[in-house]
Structures are given as structure tokens and as C-alpha cells.
Amino acid sequence: MPMWFAYTLIVLLVITSVLLTLLILLHRGKGGGMSSMFGGGVTSSLAGSSVAEKNLDRYTVLVGIIWFACIVGLGLWLRLALPAAS
């Protein structure tokens, strides 16, 4: 397999890793933990789930699937590119 394929997957993996981290941090807490100590638990229980939250969930799942596919692709590329050790 060509080397540019691995570089493309690595760049895509870095971009999706940063995006996934940011998207997860944008999610509202579901109660408990540090956010409820500062009053975050009260506001999150009063508000219903909005369209923005549902879209955020969808984007997070989509980026997670792309991230996982990059990892599997890199693993397969390494398996095919490197000769068998044993």
C-alpha cells in the first residue's frame, strides 16, 4: 500500500481526536460529579433535551466512528506493510 495512505490516516486521526475531545467536552453533564457541586446539576435537570443537544450527539457519534475507522485502517496498513515477524 502507498505511504501517502498512512500519512492521510494519521492526519485524519489527529484531527478527529481533537474534534472528539472538543465535542465530548461540549456535552452537558448528566448529574453527579464536579458539575453538580457548582450548581450544574440543577440547571441540567430542569432543561429538556434540545435539537442542539441531539445534533451534538450525532456529530460526536459520527466523529467517533471516523476515529475508530482510522485506527482500524492504520492497523491493517501496518499489518500489510510490515513483513511478518514470526
C-alpha positions in Angstrom: 0.0 0.0 0.0 1.2 3.5 -0.7 2.8 5.6 2.0 0.6 8.6 1.4 -2.4 6.4 2.6 -0.8 6.1 6.1 0.0 9.8 6.3 -3.6 10.6 5.3 -4.9 8.3 8.0 -2.6 9.8 10.6 -3.6 13.4 9.8 -7.3 12.3 9.9 -6.7 10.5 13.2 -5.2 13.6 14.8 -8.0 15.9 13.5 -10.7 13.5 14.7 -9.0 13.1 18.1 -9.1 16.8 18.7 -12.6 17.1 17.4 -13.8 14.2 19.5 -12.3 15.7 22.6 -13.9 19.1 22.0 -17.3 17.5 21.2 -17.2 15.4 24.4 -16.3 18.5 26.5 -19.3 20.4 25.0 -21.8 17.8 26.3 -23.8 18.7 29.3 -23.2 16.6 32.5 -26.0 14.1 33.4 -25.7 14.8 37.1 -23.2 13.9 39.8 -19.5 14.7 39.6 -17.9 18.0 39.6 -20.5 19.9 37.6 -23.3 19.3 40.2 -21.1 20.7 43.0 -21.1 24.1 41.4 -24.9 24.2 40.5 -24.7 22.5 37.1 -26.8 19.6 38.2 -29.8 21.8 39.0 -29.9 23.5 35.6 -29.3 20.3 33.6 -32.3 18.6 35.3 -34.6 21.5 34.6 -33.9 21.8 30.9 -35.1 19.2 28.4 -33.0 17.9 25.5 -33.0 20.3 22.6 -32.3 19.9 19.0 -28.8 21.3 19.5 -28.0 18.5 22.0 -29.3 15.8 19.7 -27.2 17.2 16.9 -24.2 17.3 19.2 -24.8 13.7 20.0 -25.0 12.8 16.3 -21.8 14.7 15.5 -20.0 13.0 18.4 -21.0 9.5 17.2 -20.1 10.3 13.6 -16.6 11.7 14.6 -16.2 8.6 16.9 -16.9 6.2 14.0 -14.5 8.0 11.7 -11.8 8.0 14.5 -12.3 4.2 15.0 -12.2 3.6 11.3 -8.8 5.5 11.1 -7.4 3.3 13.9 -8.6 0.1 12.2 -7.2 1.3 8.9 -3.8 2.1 10.3 -3.7 -1.3 12.0 -4.5 -3.0 8.7 -2.0 -0.9 6.8 0.7 -1.7 9.3 -0.1 -5.4 9.1 0.1 -5.4 5.3 3.1 -3.0 5.0 5.4 -4.7 7.5 6.6 -8.2 6.9 5.6 -10.9 9.4 7.9 -11.0 12.4 7.5 -14.7 13.1 
